[in-house]
């Protein structure tokens, strides 16, 4: 009887310990990190907006936690390793990463699956009006903010400037958008590069203290064969009046910003998140956070995606008639 009693007590203790431990473990497993980007960029707005949206916050099955990062390339790598469950990443980086064609990186990032198209991210090159910088090649010998190391802005700046043959001929300063705008305002930079939706808060900041202008990047890209070599970039123009003092349309090019997920994220979580965000109320919430998200809709949900979809996203978009 004593042996049985001890066995029951011991067994009960194990059961109690397991019962106590399991909810915590389950909770940790359901914490979904959403990778954003640096201050002043739209990636972080995406992550914060989804984290704070009421129906997402109220979910009892998972918790979304926004996390800042250097940007697209860092997000790609962290999602692939499972250190982030979701993130904003440029379609070009998802494509090149999957093919093992990132700059100085032959690893194949095959655990990163597309969830949805968010918005187009255009290249923007800010200069001071009247300082003789009329094209990208005029930056030779100049001090240029090229984006955070590890960010999509930096990677695309390196890609474009290398294609033009000037990457090693400019004085490069790796820094985030807001820091670059501040340095530009203090005459520590001659120009700074962005790869983000417009209007950008950093460019607005720069225009408050300087007479700024934007460089026509489409012309440089078209004349150099850039679009033929990197076909995932699309032409567009920054409208006149987007920034104070820039009263002309500025041709440029863009990549698609995608919401991506790690392949191990449960299908039902991806499906549920899409079902919450891609509603009339959810999309209105996103636009309220930033007008850039006016591009988000059911109709554009699979735009710009040239890599595999997450199964949960595939189910959602099939039901919406988009596949």
GITAPE-V247917 format. One record per run of one state. SS is the DSSP state (H for helix, E for strand, L for the rest). FROM is the first residue (numbers start at 1). TO is the last residue. Records with the same first field share a line. If there is no record, write none. Layout:
# GITAPE-V247917
SS=FROM-TO / FROM-TO
This chain:
# GITAPE-V247917
L=1-1 / 30-30 / 36-41 / 53-53 / 58-62 / 68-71 / 82-85 / 100-101 / 103-104 / 106-111 / 129-135 / 140-142 / 146-151 / 165-166 / 170-170 / 174-176 / 186-190 / 197-200 / 210-211 / 215-216 / 225-225 / 230-233 / 239-249 / 263-266 / 278-279 / 290-290 / 296-308 / 310-310 / 320-323
H=2-29 / 42-52 / 54-57 / 72-81 / 91-99 / 136-139 / 152-164 / 167-169 / 177-185 / 201-209 / 217-224 / 226-229 / 267-277 / 280-289 / 291-295 / 311-319
E=31-35 / 63-67 / 86-90 / 102-102 / 105-105 / 112-128 / 143-145 / 171-173 / 191-196 / 212-214 / 234-238 / 250-262 / 309-309
